[in-house]
Each structure stands twice: as structure tokens, then as C-alpha cells.
Amino acid sequence: MSKKMVENKKKSNQKKMTLAIKIIKSKKSGFYTFEKKMLSNGEVNIFFLKK
């Protein structure tokens, strides 16, 4: 295989990832905390719907 064929195969296996940051208010102290996760683009909406 040529180099271009190998590079194209590697690119097709990669997923686009997003850093999702959700702000959560603590019930006990009232302070805000941040929840950070690296997710694929399809899972981002599910992450923000959870409480």
C-alpha cells in the first residue's frame, strides 16, 4: 500500500471528540462545581440532559 492509503485509513477510524463542561450547584454549600468529560459528538446532548 502506498503511504496515502495508510494515512486515509487512519483518519477514517478517528472520532471527533468534544470537551463538555457542565456547571452543577451543590445543594449543601451552594457553591458551583464543574463536571468535565471528553465525549463523542453524539453523546454530548445526552450528557447535558442528565441531572
PADRENPA-640464 format. One record per residue (C-alpha): residue number from 0; chain; x, y, z. Coordinates in steps of 0.25 Angstrom, whole numbers, plus 5000, padded with zeros to 4 digits. Layout:
REM PADRENPA-640464
+------+-------+------+------+------+
! resi ! chain !   xx !   yy !   zz !
+------+-------+------+------+------+
!  NUM !     A !    X !    Y !    Z !
...
+------+-------+------+------+------+
This chain:
REM PADRENPA-640464
+------+-------+------+------+------+
! resi ! chain !   xx !   yy !   zz !
+------+-------+------+------+------+
!    0 !     A ! 5000 ! 5000 ! 5000 !
!    1 !     A ! 5004 ! 5014 ! 4997 !
!    2 !     A ! 5006 ! 5024 ! 5009 !
!    3 !     A ! 4994 ! 5032 ! 5005 !
!    4 !     A ! 4985 ! 5019 ! 5006 !
!    5 !     A ! 4990 ! 5016 ! 5020 !
!    6 !     A ! 4988 ! 5031 ! 5025 !
!    7 !     A ! 4974 ! 5031 ! 5019 !
!    8 !     A ! 4970 ! 5018 ! 5027 !
!    9 !     A ! 4976 ! 5024 ! 5040 !
!   10 !     A ! 4967 ! 5037 ! 5038 !
!   11 !     A ! 4954 ! 5029 ! 5036 !
!   12 !     A ! 4956 ! 5022 ! 5049 !
!   13 !     A ! 4957 ! 5035 ! 5057 !
!   14 !     A ! 4945 ! 5040 ! 5065 !
!   15 !     A ! 4942 ! 5055 ! 5067 !
!   16 !     A ! 4943 ! 5058 ! 5082 !
!   17 !     A ! 4937 ! 5070 ! 5089 !
!   18 !     A ! 4940 ! 5075 ! 5103 !
!   19 !     A ! 4927 ! 5076 ! 5110 !
!   20 !     A ! 4927 ! 5085 ! 5123 !
!   21 !     A ! 4914 ! 5085 ! 5132 !
!   22 !     A ! 4912 ! 5094 ! 5143 !
!   23 !     A ! 4906 ! 5088 ! 5156 !
!   24 !     A ! 4901 ! 5095 ! 5168 !
!   25 !     A ! 4904 ! 5088 ! 5181 !
!   26 !     A ! 4891 ! 5086 ! 5190 !
!   27 !     A ! 4899 ! 5086 ! 5203 !
!   28 !     A ! 4908 ! 5098 ! 5201 !
!   29 !     A ! 4902 ! 5106 ! 5189 !
!   30 !     A ! 4916 ! 5106 ! 5182 !
!   31 !     A ! 4917 ! 5103 ! 5168 !
!   32 !     A ! 4925 ! 5091 ! 5163 !
!   33 !     A ! 4929 ! 5088 ! 5148 !
!   34 !     A ! 4928 ! 5074 ! 5142 !
!   35 !     A ! 4937 ! 5072 ! 5130 !
!   36 !     A ! 4937 ! 5060 ! 5121 !
!   37 !     A ! 4942 ! 5057 ! 5107 !
!   38 !     A ! 4931 ! 5051 ! 5099 !
!   39 !     A ! 4928 ! 5048 ! 5084 !
!   40 !     A ! 4919 ! 5058 ! 5077 !
!   41 !     A ! 4907 ! 5048 ! 5078 !
!   42 !     A ! 4908 ! 5047 ! 5093 !
!   43 !     A ! 4908 ! 5062 ! 5097 !
!   44 !     A ! 4893 ! 5064 ! 5097 !
!   45 !     A ! 4891 ! 5052 ! 5106 !
!   46 !     A ! 4902 ! 5058 ! 5116 !
!   47 !     A ! 4894 ! 5071 ! 5117 !
!   48 !     A ! 4881 ! 5065 ! 5119 !
!   49 !     A ! 4885 ! 5057 ! 5131 !
!   50 !     A ! 4883 ! 5063 ! 5145 !
+------+-------+------+------+------+
